[in-house]
Amino acid sequence: MPASLIDPADLATIEEQLGRLPRGLIRVAWRCADGHPGVVVTTPRLPDGTPFPTTYYLTCPKAVAGCSTLEAQGVMAEMTRRLSWDAELAARYAAAHEAYLADRRTLGEVAEIDGVSAGGMPTRVKCLHVLVAHALAAGPGVNPLGDEAVELLREFPFGECLGAR
């Protein structure tokens, strides 16, 4: 398992953001415009041995709240429907799935979750939080539906966290 590169001040902030002690943290992958951690990278196997497929974990409370609102508004279902008829989008989303797996493999191999990314990739959308975390950590152009969700979040209080991204 890779060693944690989390600064103690960031760890305290992340614990406050989550309302619990975070597990399996490696590093901060993206920061809000004000410098606070917004996305962290986690180990593919937690310290207690549990396989954990969520490599990129959204910690910014404004982003988490915004994603939950978008999910409640039916954005996931609409995105999943688009994957069924938009071949180009489906191909780009499948590529995002492969990129996610490649990133996780650099952190370690976990047979139980080999080939399983997160957020419903590559065929559906089941968690905007994961897609947004991936889009923010990887940068624009890697996860098309994560990028779309990030743009939708600009209209929420999270928009101020995005800065110039």
C-alpha positions as CSV (number, residue, x, y, z in Angstrom):
1,M,0.0,0.0,0.0
2,P,1.4,3.4,-0.9
3,A,2.4,5.7,2.0
4,S,0.1,8.6,2.8
5,L,1.3,12.0,1.7
6,I,-1.4,13.8,3.5
7,D,-0.3,16.9,5.5
8,P,-1.7,16.8,9.1
9,A,-3.5,20.0,8.5
10,D,-5.2,18.6,5.4
11,L,-6.1,15.4,7.3
12,A,-7.8,17.5,10.0
13,T,-9.7,19.4,7.3
14,I,-10.8,16.2,5.6
15,E,-11.9,14.7,8.9
16,E,-14.0,17.8,9.5
17,Q,-15.4,17.7,6.0
18,L,-16.4,14.1,6.2
19,G,-17.5,14.1,9.9
20,R,-15.4,11.0,10.5
21,L,-11.8,9.8,10.4
22,P,-10.9,9.1,6.7
23,R,-9.5,5.7,5.8
24,G,-6.8,4.8,3.3
25,L,-5.8,8.3,2.2
26,I,-2.8,8.7,-0.1
27,R,-2.9,12.3,-1.2
28,V,-5.0,15.3,-2.1
29,A,-5.8,15.1,-5.8
30,W,-7.7,18.4,-6.2
31,R,-8.1,21.5,-4.1
32,C,-10.9,24.0,-4.0
33,A,-10.1,27.6,-5.1
34,D,-9.5,28.5,-1.5
35,G,-6.9,25.8,-1.1
36,H,-8.9,23.3,1.0
37,P,-8.9,19.6,0.0
38,G,-11.7,18.8,-2.4
39,V,-10.8,15.3,-3.7
40,V,-8.5,12.7,-2.2
41,V,-6.9,9.6,-3.6
42,T,-7.6,6.5,-1.5
43,T,-5.9,3.1,-1.5
44,P,-7.6,0.3,-3.4
45,R,-7.5,-1.8,-0.2
46,L,-8.3,-0.1,3.0
47,P,-6.1,-0.7,6.1
48,D,-8.6,-3.3,7.5
49,G,-8.2,-5.3,4.2
50,T,-11.5,-4.3,2.6
51,P,-11.3,-3.8,-1.2
52,F,-12.2,-0.1,-2.0
53,P,-12.8,0.7,-5.6
54,T,-13.4,4.4,-5.1
55,T,-9.9,5.8,-6.0
56,Y,-11.1,9.4,-6.1
57,Y,-13.2,10.5,-3.2
58,L,-15.0,13.8,-3.1
59,T,-14.6,15.6,0.3
60,C,-15.7,19.2,-0.4
61,P,-19.0,19.6,1.4
62,K,-20.4,22.0,-1.2
63,A,-19.6,19.6,-4.0
64,V,-21.1,16.7,-2.1
65,A,-24.3,18.6,-1.4
66,G,-24.5,19.8,-5.1
67,C,-24.0,16.3,-6.4
68,S,-26.7,15.0,-4.1
69,T,-29.1,17.6,-5.4
70,L,-28.3,16.8,-9.0
71,E,-28.9,13.1,-8.3
72,A,-32.2,13.9,-6.7
73,Q,-33.1,16.0,-9.8
74,G,-32.7,12.9,-12.1
75,V,-29.4,13.9,-13.7
76,M,-28.0,10.3,-13.4
77,A,-31.0,8.7,-15.1
78,E,-30.8,11.3,-17.9
79,M,-27.0,10.6,-18.4
80,T,-27.6,6.9,-18.4
81,R,-30.3,7.2,-21.1
82,R,-27.9,9.2,-23.2
83,L,-25.3,6.5,-23.0
84,S,-27.8,4.1,-24.6
85,W,-28.1,6.1,-27.8
86,D,-25.0,8.4,-28.0
87,A,-22.2,6.1,-29.2
88,E,-19.6,8.8,-29.1
89,L,-20.4,9.6,-25.5
90,A,-20.5,5.9,-24.6
91,A,-17.0,5.4,-26.1
92,R,-15.6,8.4,-24.2
93,Y,-17.2,7.2,-20.9
94,A,-15.7,3.7,-21.5
95,A,-12.3,5.4,-22.0
96,A,-12.9,7.2,-18.7
97,H,-13.5,3.8,-17.0
98,E,-10.2,2.5,-18.4
99,A,-8.4,5.6,-17.3
100,Y,-9.8,5.2,-13.8
101,L,-8.7,1.6,-13.7
102,A,-5.2,2.5,-14.9
103,D,-4.9,5.1,-12.2
104,R,-6.0,2.7,-9.5
105,R,-3.6,0.0,-10.8
106,T,-0.7,2.4,-10.1
107,L,-1.7,2.2,-6.4
108,G,-1.8,-1.6,-6.2
109,E,-3.6,-4.6,-7.6
110,V,-6.7,-5.9,-5.8
111,A,-8.1,-9.0,-7.5
112,E,-11.5,-8.6,-6.0
113,I,-12.1,-5.3,-7.8
114,D,-10.0,-5.8,-10.9
115,G,-12.0,-4.4,-13.8
116,V,-14.5,-2.6,-11.6
117,S,-14.1,1.2,-11.5
118,A,-16.7,3.3,-9.7
119,G,-19.8,5.5,-10.3
120,G,-21.4,3.0,-12.6
121,M,-18.8,3.2,-15.3
122,P,-18.6,2.1,-18.0
123,T,-22.3,1.5,-18.8
124,R,-24.4,3.6,-16.5
125,V,-24.3,6.5,-14.0
126,K,-24.9,5.5,-10.4
127,C,-22.9,8.1,-8.5
128,L,-22.2,11.7,-9.6
129,H,-19.9,12.2,-6.5
130,V,-17.5,9.7,-8.0
131,L,-17.7,11.1,-11.5
132,V,-17.1,14.6,-10.3
133,A,-14.2,13.5,-8.1
134,H,-12.6,11.8,-11.1
135,A,-13.2,14.7,-13.4
136,L,-11.6,17.2,-10.9
137,A,-8.6,14.9,-10.1
138,A,-7.9,13.9,-13.7
139,G,-8.7,17.3,-15.3
140,P,-11.0,18.3,-18.1
141,G,-11.5,15.9,-21.0
142,V,-11.0,12.6,-19.1
143,N,-14.5,11.8,-17.8
144,P,-17.1,13.4,-20.1
145,L,-20.1,12.9,-17.7
146,G,-18.0,14.0,-14.7
147,D,-17.1,17.2,-16.7
148,E,-20.8,17.8,-17.4
149,A,-21.6,17.4,-13.8
150,V,-18.9,19.8,-12.8
151,E,-20.3,22.4,-15.2
152,L,-23.8,21.9,-13.7
153,L,-22.3,22.4,-10.2
154,R,-21.1,25.9,-11.2
155,E,-24.7,27.0,-10.6
156,F,-24.5,25.7,-7.0
157,P,-22.5,27.2,-4.0
158,F,-19.8,24.8,-5.2
159,G,-19.2,27.0,-8.2
160,E,-17.2,29.4,-6.0
161,C,-14.9,26.4,-5.1
162,L,-14.1,25.8,-8.8
163,G,-12.3,29.0,-9.4
164,A,-10.9,29.0,-13.0
165,R,-11.0,25.2,-13.5
